């Protein structure tokens, strides 16, 4: 879009340089302004592309975080199930050990019955 320089500036250039030279300088100024405007647009587009790429990476990392959170929750559930299984196993083994001790050792059975108050 061609820009028209200010009339006051054009008048000042005509006074200092003459009419023909002032027009050439005005055209040069207009061309310079157009070039700067195009460069500014290019830079703006470049910055927008960089920002879009950065946001895309950030969104990807957020999606990765969601996946990792889901995996962590699955692992927590698996660990809880394993702890429950081990707790049951420990309880069963303790009961087996307790009854084995009582059956093998008659003194332990007698002591246990005294503690429970079954015999005196």
N, C-alpha and C positions, 0 to 999 in steps of 0.2 A: 504494500500500500504506500504510494508516494506521499511523502510529507511535504507540506508547504511550510517554509520557514517563516518566521514572524516578519511582518512588514517593516517593523522598526529596525530589525537586524538587516533586512535587505536594503533599506534606505541608508543605513550606516555604511554598509559595504559599498553601495553606489557612490556615496560621498567620498569614501577613502580610496576606492580602487577604480572607479569608473563603472559605467553601466554594464559593459560587456564582461569585464573581469568579475564584477559582482555576481552576475548570473552564473558564471563558471564556478565561482566559489560556493554559491548557494546550491548548485547541483552537486558539487562534491560533498557538501555538508549533508544534503538529503541522501545521497548514496551511502555515506558513512553511517547515518542514522538507520537506514534500512539494513545495512550489514550488521550493525549492533543489535537491531531488533531480531533479525534472523538467528544470530548467535545466541541471544537470550532465550529464544524459543527452543533452540537445540539443547541448550543446557537444561532448561526446564524439563524437556522430554527425557533427557538422560537421567536427571534426578528422579523423575517419576518412575522410570524403569528400575533404577537401583532400589528405590523404596518398595516397589512391587516385589522384586526378588527377595529383599530382606523379609518382607511380610510373609511371602510364600514359605521361606525357610522357617520362620517362627511358627507358622501354622503347622508345618510338618513336624516340628519339634513338639508342639502341643499334642498332636495326634500320637506321636511316639510316647509321650508321657501318659496318655490315656491307656495305651496298650500296656505299658509297664505297670501302671496301677492295677489293671485287670490281672496281669500275671502275678503280681504281689498278692492280691487278694486270693487268687487260686492257690498259691503256695501256702498262705496262712491257713486256709481251710484244710489243705492236705496235712500240714503240720499238726493242726488241732486233732484231726482224725488219728494221726499216728500217736500222739500223746495219749489219747483216749484208749487206743489199742494197747499201748504199753502199760497204762495204768491198770487195765483189766488183767493183763498178763501178770503183772506184779502181784495183784491181789490174789489171783489163783495160785501162783507159786507160793505166796506167803501162807495161804490156807493149807496147801499140800505140805509145806515144811512144818507147819504147826501140828497137823495130825500125824505126820511121820515121827516127829519128836515125841509126841504123847504115846504113840503105839510102841515105839522102840524102847522108850525109857519109862518104866513103871513108876519110878519115883516122881517123875514129872507129872504123871497122871494123878498120883496121890496128892501131890502138892496143889495141883489145879483144883481138884475136888475140895481140898481144905479151904482154898481161897474162895471158892464159890459157896462154901458153907454146906456142901452136900454131906460131908463126913466131918467128924470131930476128932 
